Amino acid sequence: MEQQLSLEADIASLRNTTFFRQKTQENTLVEQHEFLGDPKFKQYFEPLYQLRCWILEPYSLWTPNYISMSSEVCRQLRTTGTIEPLLLEIIQNYKVLHARPLRDIIAERELCVQKGDYDWCITEQGQDKYALAEQAIFEDEEIKADFAQLSKHHDLAKYQSWSKDKVIRRRMTMERNFRSKERDFHWKTPWDKYVEHLDSICAKHGLLGFRGATPLLAKIAVYATPHGLRIDIPWHSNPDIKRDLNLPEITRVLRSAGVGRRGPKLLAMRQAMDKRAKLAYTAELEGIQLGYKGDELMAYACEKAGLPLDMDEGNYRKTLRHGKELIEGKEPARKKKSP
C-alpha cells in the first residue's frame, strides 16, 4: 500500500474534484503524506491512509469534515506523537468507503451541478412543466417589486456567489425538522438583515434565489447525502412521479450503492441463507478438528447447518465460501451480470 502512494497523483486527483472548499486543500494532503512516509508513525498508517482516501472522494458523501479531522490528527501527531484512542475509534467507523460505482456516479453528478445542470433526474416532460412555471415567475410583477425592495435595502454585490453569474441564494435547509445554528434569527449586522430579507422573499414565491434580477424558481431535485438520496419537491410543484421523475436513472444510482432487491420475502430468505452458510463454515472447521474427511465431513457440516444431505459438492463449496466471507467480515462476492 505504501508503494502506491504518490503525492503528485493525489494532488492531481484533488484538483479534479468539484467543490472549491475541497479542491484547494493541497496543504492537508502534503501534511498527511509527511506522516504517512515517516517510519516513526508507522502504527498510525492505516487511519492516516483512511483519511487520505476520504479527502479524495466526492464531497457529497462526506459525513464529517475530513479536512478538519485530518488537521486535528496531524496536530496530535506533531505535539504528542500519538492519536487519542477515541479519535482512532471514530476514524475506524468511517473505514468503509461507499461502493466504487456509487462514488463515480456522484462525482459525475457533482460536475453536472457545477455546470448548472440539475436535470439528470427529470424527464423531458417534467422539464417542460418546469419551463412553463419558470416563465410565469419571470413575468410576475410582485416578484419584481420584492426584488426592487431587496436591492434598495442591501448592497447585493457584496453577497453574490459568483461575479460572472451574479447569483444570490437563500440559506439551505436541513433534513427533517433539524435547523443549523446559522438559521437562528439575528438582527445585528448588514448580513443578518440581508439574509433574513432574502429568505422571506424566497419563501413567499418558492424561489432558490436570484441570478442578477432574474428569479430562480426552486425545482425538483435529487441529490446524494452521506446517508442516501434526498428528493426535494417544492410546494409549487405537482409532479406526476412516474412521468416527471427519471426513475430508471434514480434507481441506477441506488443500485450502484451495492444494495440488491429488498422485498420482505427475499430479505428473509437471504438472511436464512446467510445464517446457514455461517453455520456450515463453522461446522466444517469443527468436523476437521474431529477428524472427519471427504463425504463424512460434508455430511457432518450439512447436518449441523440444516443443509440438504444430498447437496452437490459445488453448491456446498460455494456456501462455505459465503459463510467464510460473512464470518471474516469481508464483502460477499456478487455474481456479475452479463452485459
ZAMI-35699 format. One record per residue: y, x, z of N, C-alpha, C in turn; chain. Coordinates in steps of 0.02 Angstrom, whole numbers, plus 50000, padded with zeros to 5 digits. Layout:
BEGIN
- Y:X:Z:Y:X:Z:Y:X:Z:A
...
//
This chain:
BEGIN
- 49940:50042:50000:50000:50000:50000:50063:50043:50000:A
- 50062:50098:50039:50120:50140:50044:50137:50172:49977:A
- 50085:50190:49937:50097:50222:49873:50129:50174:49823:A
- 50124:50110:49833:50152:50061:49787:50226:50049:49800:A
- 50253:50073:49856:50322:50061:49872:50369:50101:49828:A
- 50420:50068:49803:50471:50101:49762:50538:50069:49778:A
- 50583:50108:49806:50648:50082:49823:50686:50060:49760:A
- 50681:50099:49708:50716:50082:49646:50690:50016:49617:A
- 50624:50006:49619:50595:49944:49592:50616:49884:49636:A
- 50617:49894:49702:50637:49840:49747:50710:49820:49737:A
- 50753:49870:49728:50824:49855:49717:50833:49818:49651:A
- 50795:49838:49599:50798:49803:49534:50775:49731:49542:A
- 50722:49720:49581:50698:49651:49593:50750:49611:49630:A
- 50783:49642:49680:50833:49607:49719:50892:49586:49675:A
- 50912:49629:49629:50968:49614:49585:50952:49556:49537:A
- 50888:49545:49525:50868:49490:49480:50862:49423:49515:A
- 50871:49422:49582:50869:49358:49617:50933:49319:49602:A
- 50935:49257:49625:50987:49211:49603:51050:49213:49645:A
- 51042:49209:49711:51099:49195:49754:51134:49259:49778:A
- 51200:49256:49779:51242:49314:49795:51224:49342:49863:A
- 51213:49299:49913:51200:49321:49981:51134:49358:49986:A
- 51090:49349:49937:51026:49385:49936:51030:49448:49894:A
- 51058:49442:49834:51055:49497:49785:51101:49555:49803:A
- 51144:49547:49854:51190:49601:49873:51168:49637:49936:A
- 51105:49632:49954:51081:49661:50017:51042:49726:50005:A
- 51067:49768:49962:51032:49831:49947:51027:49875:50009:A
- 51079:49876:50050:51078:49918:50110:51020:49901:50156:A
- 51003:49836:50159:50947:49815:50201:50882:49846:50176:A
- 50872:49845:50110:50812:49874:50082:50809:49950:50092:A
- 50866:49982:50084:50868:50055:50094:50847:50072:50165:A
- 50874:50035:50213:50857:50047:50283:50783:50034:50296:A
- 50757:49980:50267:50686:49965:50276:50642:50022:50249:A
- 50659:50046:50190:50618:50099:50160:50620:50163:50201:A
- 50676:50176:50234:50679:50235:50277:50627:50231:50333:A
- 50622:50172:50363:50573:50164:50417:50502:50159:50390:A
- 50493:50127:50332:50426:50121:50303:50398:50189:50284:A
- 50442:50236:50266:50418:50302:50245:50417:50353:50301:A
- 50436:50334:50362:50438:50380:50419:50372:50376:50457:A
- 50334:50431:50460:50269:50430:50496:50275:50409:50569:A
- 50335:50420:50600:50343:50402:50671:50335:50327:50683:A
- 50348:50287:50631:50345:50214:50639:50287:50184:50600:A
- 50234:50224:50592:50176:50201:50554:50145:50138:50584:A
- 50147:50132:50651:50116:50074:50684:50153:50009:50666:A
- 50216:50014:50642:50255:49955:50625:50261:49945:50549:A
- 50218:49980:50513:50221:49974:50440:50210:49902:50417:A
- 50160:49868:50446:50144:49801:50423:50201:49751:50433:A
- 50231:49745:50493:50287:49698:50499:50347:49716:50456:A
- 50361:49781:50449:50416:49802:50405:50401:49783:50332:A
- 50339:49792:50313:50320:49776:50244:50323:49700:50232:A
- 50304:49661:50283:50309:49588:50277:50381:49566:50265:A
- 50427:49594:50304:50497:49576:50296:50523:49598:50228:A
- 50503:49655:50207:50523:49680:50140:50499:49632:50086:A
- 50438:49606:50092:50411:49559:50042:50452:49494:50041:A
- 50468:49469:50100:50505:49406:50104:50575:49412:50075:A
- 50608:49469:50087:50676:49478:50062:50679:49474:49986:A
- 50624:49490:49953:50621:49489:49880:50599:49422:49852:A
- 50581:49374:49896:50557:49309:49874:50615:49260:49864:A
- 50604:49204:49828:50658:49156:49815:50691:49132:49880:A
- 50756:49132:49880:50795:49116:49940:50780:49045:49964:A
- 50764:48999:49919:50750:48930:49938:50690:48924:49985:A
- 50646:48974:49985:50585:48971:50025:50592:49008:50092:A
- 50651:49037:50105:50661:49071:50169:50664:49021:50226:A
- 50629:49035:50280:50635:48994:50340:50691:49020:50385:A
- 50684:49081:50414:50743:49110:50447:50782:49151:50396:A
- 50836:49182:50418:50872:49230:50375:50837:49298:50384:A
- 50795:49316:50334:50755:49377:50340:50799:49440:50339:A
- 50859:49435:50310:50905:49492:50311:50926:49507:50383:A
- 50947:49455:50419:50968:49464:50489:50909:49487:50532:A
- 50850:49458:50519:50791:49477:50558:50774:49550:50546:A
- 50778:49572:50483:50764:49642:50467:50814:49688:50499:A
- 50878:49668:50501:50930:49709:50532:50916:49718:50607:A
- 50892:49665:50640:50876:49670:50711:50816:49715:50722:A
- 50766:49710:50679:50707:49753:50684:50727:49826:50677:A
- 50768:49841:50628:50790:49910:50617:50834:49934:50675:A
- 50874:49890:50703:50916:49909:50760:50871:49929:50819:A
- 50819:49889:50832:50774:49904:50887:50738:49971:50876:A
- 50717:49984:50814:50682:50046:50800:50729:50106:50808:A
- 50791:50098:50788:50839:50153:50795:50854:50169:50868:A
- 50861:50117:50908:50884:50126:50978:50827:50140:51026:A
- 50769:50108:51016:50714:50114:51064:50651:50143:51034:A
- 50646:50144:50968:50585:50168:50936:50529:50118:50935:A
- 50542:50058:50961:50491:50005:50964:50520:49938:50940:A
- 50477:49890:50931:50497:49821:50915:50471:49776:50971:A
- 50513:49732:50996:50492:49687:51050:50429:49648:51031:A
- 50381:49643:51077:50318:49607:51062:50329:49536:51037:A
- 50376:49499:51067:50388:49430:51046:50413:49428:50974:A
- 50457:49475:50956:50482:49476:50887:50426:49493:50838:A
- 50382:49538:50859:50323:49553:50816:50280:49492:50806:A
- 50271:49453:50859:50231:49391:50854:50263:49342:50806:A
- 50330:49337:50809:50365:49291:50764:50358:49314:50691:A
- 50365:49379:50680:50358:49405:50611:50287:49391:50586:A
- 50238:49399:50629:50168:49386:50610:50159:49314:50588:A
- 50195:49267:50619:50190:49197:50600:50214:49185:50528:A
- 50256:49229:50503:50281:49223:50434:50241:49267:50386:A
- 50182:49288:50407:50145:49337:50367:50125:49310:50298:A
- 50104:49247:50296:50076:49221:50233:50133:49196:50188:A
- 50139:49226:50130:50187:49203:50080:50161:49140:50046:A
- 50205:49102:50017:50184:49044:49978:50144:49070:49917:A
- 50105:49025:49887:50064:49044:49830:50109:49072:49774:A
- 50084:49123:49739:50124:49156:49687:50149:49107:49633:A
- 50107:49060:49608:50133:49013:49558:50193:48973:49584:A
- 50192:48953:49648:50248:48916:49676:50311:48960:49679:A
- 50303:49022:49701:50360:49067:49706:50391:49079:49637:A
- 50350:49085:49586:50376:49096:49519:50415:49035:49494:A
- 50388:48976:49507:50421:48914:49484:50488:48905:49521:A
- 50488:48917:49586:50550:48908:49625:50603:48958:49602:A
- 50582:49019:49586:50629:49069:49560:50660:49044:49494:A
- 50619:49013:49451:50645:48985:49388:50694:48929:49402:A
- 50678:48886:49451:50722:48830:49466:50789:48855:49495:A
- 50787:48909:49534:50848:48936:49561:50894:48960:49505:A
- 50865:48991:49454:50905:49013:49397:50935:48954:49360:A
- 50897:48898:49355:50924:48838:49323:50985:48812:49362:A
- 50979:48811:49428:51034:48787:49469:51095:48832:49460:A
- 51083:48897:49456:51139:48944:49447:51177:48929:49382:A
- 51141:48906:49331:51172:48890:49267:51200:48818:49265:A
- 51191:48781:49320:51215:48713:49322:51167:48662:49295:A
- 51103:48681:49285:51053:48635:49258:51010:48607:49315:A
- 51022:48544:49331:50985:48511:49385:50936:48458:49358:A
- 50927:48457:49292:50893:48401:49261:50819:48410:49249:A
- 50789:48464:49275:50718:48476:49261:50674:48420:49288:A
- 50698:48385:49340:50657:48334:49373:50672:48264:49348:A
- 50717:48257:49299:50739:48191:49275:50719:48183:49202:A
- 50693:48125:49184:50677:48111:49114:50740:48099:49073:A
- 50734:48096:49008:50792:48083:48965:50823:48016:48980:A
- 50781:47966:48996:50808:47900:49013:50849:47904:49077:A
- 50824:47941:49127:50861:47949:49189:50927:47986:49178:A
- 50927:48035:49133:50989:48072:49119:51039:48027:49083:A
- 51015:47982:49040:51061:47936:49006:51094:47889:49056:A
- 51056:47865:49105:51084:47822:49156:51139:47858:49195:A
- 51125:47921:49211:51174:47960:49249:51238:47971:49208:A
- 51229:47984:49143:51287:47996:49100:51333:47934:49098:A
- 51303:47875:49097:51344:47813:49096:51382:47805:49163:A
- 51347:47819:49219:51380:47813:49284:51435:47866:49291:A
- 51422:47926:49263:51471:47979:49267:51534:47962:49227:A
- 51525:47932:49168:51582:47912:49127:51626:47862:49163:A
- 51595:47819:49203:51633:47768:49239:51678:47800:49292:A
- 51654:47853:49326:51697:47884:49377:51753:47925:49346:A
- 51742:47951:49285:51795:47987:49251:51856:47943:49240:A
- 51843:47878:49232:51897:47831:49216:51921:47792:49277:A
- 51895:47809:49336:51911:47772:49397:51980:47793:49424:A
- 52027:47747:49422:52096:47762:49443:52100:47775:49518:A
- 52056:47743:49557:52058:47754:49630:52038:47826:49647:A
- 51988:47852:49611:51967:47922:49623:52024:47969:49604:A
- 52058:47955:49549:52114:47997:49528:52169:47997:49581:A
- 52182:47939:49610:52234:47934:49662:52213:47972:49725:A
- 52149:47968:49743:52124:48003:49802:52128:48079:49792:A
- 52112:48101:49731:52116:48173:49717:52188:48197:49719:A
- 52234:48156:49696:52305:48174:49698:52327:48183:49771:A
- 52303:48140:49815:52319:48147:49886:52289:48211:49915:A
- 52228:48227:49894:52195:48289:49917:52236:48349:49895:A
- 52257:48350:49833:52297:48405:49807:52365:48410:49841:A
- 52392:48354:49861:52457:48352:49893:52455:48384:49963:A
- 52402:48372:49999:52398:48394:50069:52368:48464:50078:A
- 52333:48489:50027:52296:48552:50035:52305:48597:49975:A
- 52302:48662:49986:52303:48711:49932:52231:48722:49908:A
- 52211:48683:49858:52140:48683:49837:52118:48750:49808:A
- 52165:48788:49782:52146:48853:49752:52114:48900:49804:A
- 52130:48890:49868:52100:48932:49920:52026:48917:49932:A
- 52005:48857:49912:51938:48835:49931:51890:48827:49872:A
- 51913:48844:49812:51870:48837:49753:51813:48889:49756:A
- 51753:48866:49742:51694:48909:49746:51695:48964:49694:A
- 51711:48947:49633:51711:48995:49578:51778:48988:49541:A
- 51812:49043:49531:51877:49041:49499:51872:49015:49428:A
- 51817:49027:49394:51809:49005:49325:51803:48929:49321:A
- 51760:48900:49362:51747:48828:49358:51793:48787:49404:A
- 51824:48821:49453:51869:48787:49499:51835:48728:49534:A
- 51777:48742:49564:51737:48691:49596:51750:48689:49671:A
- 51759:48630:49698:51759:48621:49771:51703:48572:49787:A
- 51668:48584:49842:51610:48545:49860:51617:48518:49931:A
- 51590:48460:49942:51585:48434:50009:51534:48475:50048:A
- 51533:48466:50113:51481:48501:50153:51413:48470:50140:A
- 51362:48513:50142:51295:48489:50130:51266:48454:50191:A
- 51217:48412:50180:51184:48376:50234:51116:48408:50249:A
- 51091:48397:50309:51026:48424:50328:50974:48369:50324:A
- 50910:48388:50332:50857:48340:50328:50859:48292:50388:A
- 50834:48232:50377:50832:48179:50427:50902:48170:50458:A
- 50906:48162:50525:50970:48148:50557:50999:48210:50592:A
- 50974:48269:50575:50999:48329:50607:51068:48346:50578:A
- 51110:48375:50620:51176:48396:50599:51187:48468:50622:A
- 51213:48510:50577:51229:48578:50595:51295:48579:50633:A
- 51309:48634:50666:51371:48638:50706:51433:48633:50661:A
- 51427:48654:50599:51485:48651:50555:51505:48580:50538:A
- 51461:48531:50554:51478:48461:50542:51515:48430:50602:A
- 51525:48468:50656:51565:48443:50711:51637:48433:50688:A
- 51669:48381:50714:51737:48367:50693:51786:48414:50726:A
- 51828:48447:50685:51881:48491:50709:51946:48475:50672:A
- 52002:48485:50707:52067:48468:50676:52119:48519:50698:A
- 52102:48584:50688:52148:48637:50710:52175:48677:50651:A
- 52132:48700:50608:52152:48744:50554:52162:48705:50489:A
- 52195:48734:50439:52201:48702:50373:52133:48687:50343:A
- 52084:48733:50353:52016:48721:50328:51986:48659:50359:A
- 51993:48650:50425:51965:48592:50459:51991:48527:50426:A
- 52056:48525:50415:52086:48464:50388:52066:48453:50315:A
- 52063:48508:50277:52043:48503:50207:51972:48476:50199:A
- 51924:48506:50237:51854:48489:50227:51840:48418:50251:A
- 51875:48396:50305:51866:48327:50327:51893:48277:50274:A
- 51950:48296:50245:51980:48253:50193:51934:48249:50132:A
- 51909:48308:50109:51865:48309:50051:51801:48270:50064:A
- 51771:48279:50122:51709:48243:50139:51719:48168:50138:A
- 51777:48146:50162:51790:48074:50164:51796:48044:50094:A
- 51826:48081:50048:51832:48058:49979:51763:48056:49945:A
- 51724:48108:49957:51657:48111:49927:51612:48055:49954:A
- 51618:48041:50019:51579:47987:50049:51600:47919:50020:A
- 51664:47911:50008:51692:47848:49983:51667:47833:49912:A
- 51660:47885:49870:51645:47874:49799:51576:47900:49778:A
- 51538:47927:49824:51472:47953:49806:51476:48017:49765:A
- 51521:48062:49784:51533:48123:49745:51503:48184:49780:A
- 51491:48235:49740:51471:48300:49765:51533:48343:49777:A
- 51585:48332:49737:51646:48371:49742:51688:48361:49679:A
- 51726:48412:49660:51768:48409:49601:51764:48476:49564:A
- 51765:48472:49498:51774:48531:49455:51844:48525:49426:A
- 51890:48565:49452:51959:48553:49436:51979:48485:49464:A
- 52003:48440:49420:52019:48372:49441:51965:48323:49421:A
- 51910:48349:49393:51855:48306:49370:51806:48292:49426:A
- 51794:48229:49443:51746:48214:49497:51674:48230:49476:A
- 51636:48256:49523:51565:48272:49512:51523:48219:49547:A
- 51493:48175:49509:51452:48122:49537:51388:48151:49564:A
- 51369:48133:49625:51305:48155:49653:51249:48125:49611:A
- 51198:48165:49598:51142:48142:49556:51076:48150:49592:A
- 51025:48118:49565:50958:48127:49593:50940:48201:49587:A
- 50915:48229:49642:50898:48300:49642:50832:48310:49678:A
- 50792:48354:49650:50729:48375:49681:50732:48451:49689:A
- 50726:48475:49750:50731:48547:49760:50686:48569:49817:A
- 50672:48633:49818:50625:48661:49866:50660:48678:49931:A
- 50624:48669:49986:50643:48695:50051:50585:48738:50075:A
- 50593:48774:50130:50536:48814:50155:50475:48771:50172:A
- 50486:48706:50182:50431:48664:50207:50406:48614:50154:A
- 50436:48612:50096:50412:48566:50044:50467:48548:49996:A
- 50453:48498:49954:50503:48473:49907:50544:48418:49941:A
- 50608:48417:49926:50652:48365:49952:50682:48327:49893:A
- 50679:48262:49895:50707:48220:49842:50767:48182:49870:A
- 50825:48193:49840:50886:48158:49860:50903:48106:49808:A
- 50908:48043:49829:50928:47989:49785:50993:47960:49811:A
- 51049:47971:49777:51114:47946:49801:51114:47869:49807:A
- 51155:47844:49852:51158:47772:49863:51182:47735:49800:A
- 51221:47767:49758:51246:47732:49699:51193:47726:49645:A
- 51138:47762:49653:51086:47763:49602:51033:47710:49616:A
- 51004:47683:49562:50949:47635:49569:50895:47654:49519:A
- 50858:47708:49533:50812:47734:49483:50747:47695:49477:A
- 50720:47695:49418:50651:47674:49407:50609:47737:49417:A
- 50575:47741:49473:50542:47804:49492:50496:47830:49437:A
- 50456:47786:49407:50408:47808:49358:50440:47829:49293:A
- 50496:47797:49275:50527:47813:49211:50582:47865:49216:A
- 50618:47866:49272:50676:47910:49278:50660:47979:49307:A
- 50610:47982:49351:50589:48046:49380:50534:48077:49336:A
- 50540:48142:49325:50490:48178:49286:50431:48194:49333:A
- 50390:48144:49345:50336:48151:49395:50285:48205:49377:A
- 50265:48214:49313:50219:48268:49298:50246:48337:49317:A
- 50311:48348:49305:50341:48413:49322:50346:48421:49397:A
- 50363:48368:49433:50367:48372:49506:50297:48385:49535:A
- 50247:48351:49507:50178:48362:49529:50155:48434:49516:A
- 50178:48462:49460:50159:48531:49443:50185:48579:49496:A
- 50246:48567:49521:50273:48610:49574:50231:48603:49637:A
- 50214:48542:49655:50173:48531:49716:50105:48564:49709:A
- 50074:48556:49651:50007:48585:49640:50010:48661:49642:A
- 50067:48690:49621:50073:48763:49620:50071:48792:49691:A
- 50081:48750:49741:50076:48773:49810:50004:48785:49831:A
- 49957:48768:49788:49886:48780:49802:49851:48724:49838:A
- 49885:48667:49844:49855:48609:49878:49823:48564:49827:A
- 49759:48548:49838:49724:48504:49792:49734:48430:49809:A
- 49693:48388:49780:49698:48317:49794:49685:48303:49868:A
- 49719:48250:49894:49718:48240:49966:49698:48169:49986:A
- 49657:48136:49947:49635:48069:49966:49595:48072:50030:A
- 49595:48019:50071:49561:48022:50137:49486:48034:50131:A
- 49453:48002:50081:49381:48013:50073:49366:48085:50052:A
- 49406:48109:50003:49396:48177:49978:49409:48228:50033:A
- 49462:48216:50073:49479:48262:50127:49424:48264:50180:A
- 49397:48205:50197:49342:48203:50246:49280:48239:50220:A
- 49266:48231:50155:49208:48265:50126:49217:48341:50127:A
- 49278:48364:50110:49291:48436:50111:49286:48465:50181:A
- 49311:48427:50230:49306:48451:50299:49234:48458:50321:A
- 49192:48409:50301:49121:48412:50319:49087:48472:50284:A
- 49105:48484:50221:49077:48541:50184:49097:48607:50216:A
- 49161:48611:50237:49185:48672:50269:49147:48685:50334:A
- 49136:48631:50372:49101:48638:50435:49029:48663:50424:A
- 48994:48634:50375:48925:48655:50361:48923:48727:50335:A
- 48973:48746:50295:48975:48814:50269:48982:48865:50325:A
- 49025:48850:50373:49034:48896:50430:48970:48900:50472:A
- 48939:48842:50482:48876:48841:50521:48822:48880:50485:A
- 48819:48874:50419:48768:48909:50381:48777:48984:50385:A
- 48839:49007:50379:48852:49079:50383:48834:49106:50452:A
- 48854:49069:50504:48838:49090:50573:48762:49091:50584:A
- 48729:49039:50557:48656:49035:50566:48620:49091:50529:A
- 48646:49109:50471:48616:49165:50433:48618:49229:50473:A
- 48676:49242:50504:48682:49303:50545:48634:49300:50605:A
- 48627:49240:50635:48580:49233:50691:48508:49245:50667:A
- 48492:49217:50609:48425:49225:50582:48407:49297:50569:A
- 48456:49335:50544:48444:49406:50531:48429:49442:50597:A
- 48468:49424:50649:48456:49455:50714:48386:49438:50741:A
- 48361:49377:50723:48295:49356:50747:48238:49384:50704:A
- 48256:49418:50649:48205:49449:50608:48182:49408:50549:A
- 48215:49351:50534:48195:49311:50476:48218:49345:50412:A
- 48179:49334:50359:48196:49362:50293:48179:49311:50239:A
- 48209:49320:50180:48191:49280:50121:48196:49206:50132:A
- 48142:49170:50112:48141:49097:50116:48144:49072:50188:A
- 48114:49110:50234:48116:49090:50304:48188:49091:50332:A
- 48226:49142:50312:48295:49148:50334:48337:49091:50306:A
- 48326:49075:50242:48364:49022:50210:48347:48955:50242:A
- 48283:48943:50255:48262:48880:50286:48291:48873:50357:A
- 48292:48929:50394:48320:48928:50461:48394:48909:50460:A
- 48432:48941:50414:48504:48929:50410:48518:48858:50387:A
- 48480:48833:50338:48490:48765:50313:48477:48713:50368:A
- 48424:48724:50405:48407:48676:50458:48462:48675:50512:A
- 48487:48735:50532:48538:48739:50583:48604:48709:50560:A
- 48618:48715:50495:48683:48692:50469:48681:48621:50442:A
- 48621:48590:50440:48615:48522:50414:48618:48519:50339:A
- 48599:48575:50306:48597:48576:50232:48528:48555:50208:A
- 48522:48529:50146:48457:48509:50120:48409:48568:50120:A
- 48348:48557:50143:48299:48611:50145:48276:48633:50076:A
- 48285:48589:50025:48266:48606:49958:48325:48631:49916:A
- 48378:48653:49950:48439:48677:49917:48422:48740:49875:A
- 48449:48743:49813:48433:48801:49772:48472:48861:49798:A
- 48446:48921:49783:48474:48982:49813:48546:48995:49790:A
- 48563:48977:49727:48631:48988:49702:48683:48951:49743:A
- 48671:48887:49755:48718:48847:49796:48718:48870:49868:A
- 48661:48893:49892:48657:48918:49961:48701:48980:49969:A
- 48697:49027:49921:48738:49087:49925:48813:49071:49919:A
- 48829:49022:49876:48898:49001:49869:48925:48972:49935:A
- 48881:48933:49968:48901:48904:50033:48912:48958:50085:A
- 48868:49009:50085:48877:49064:50133:48943:49101:50121:A
- 48959:49113:50057:49022:49148:50042:49082:49108:50066:A
- 49079:49043:50055:49133:48999:50076:49140:49000:50153:A
- 49083:48996:50188:49084:48998:50261:49113:49064:50287:A
- 49095:49119:50254:49121:49184:50275:49196:49187:50266:A
- 49221:49162:50209:49293:49162:50197:49331:49121:50249:A
- 49302:49063:50268:49334:49021:50318:49335:49054:50386:A
- 49280:49085:50405:49275:49115:50471:49319:49177:50477:A
- 49323:49216:50423:49362:49278:50425:49435:49266:50410:A
- 49453:49203:50396:49524:49187:50386:49551:49203:50318:A
- 49507:49215:50270:49530:49230:50202:49540:49164:50165:A
- 49585:49166:50115:49596:49107:50074:49536:49094:50031:A
- 49504:49035:50035:49445:49022:49994:49460:49027:49920:A
- 49414:49057:49884:49422:49063:49812:49416:48995:49779:A
- 49462:48980:49733:49460:48916:49697:49433:48928:49627:A
- 49394:48881:49604:49368:48886:49537:49423:48873:49487:A
- 49433:48920:49440:49487:48913:49392:49467:48864:49336:A
- 49514:48821:49319:49502:48775:49264:49512:48811:49198:A
- 49470:48796:49149:49480:48825:49083:49541:48795:49050:A
- 49581:48834:49013:49641:48808:48982:49625:48757:48928:A
//
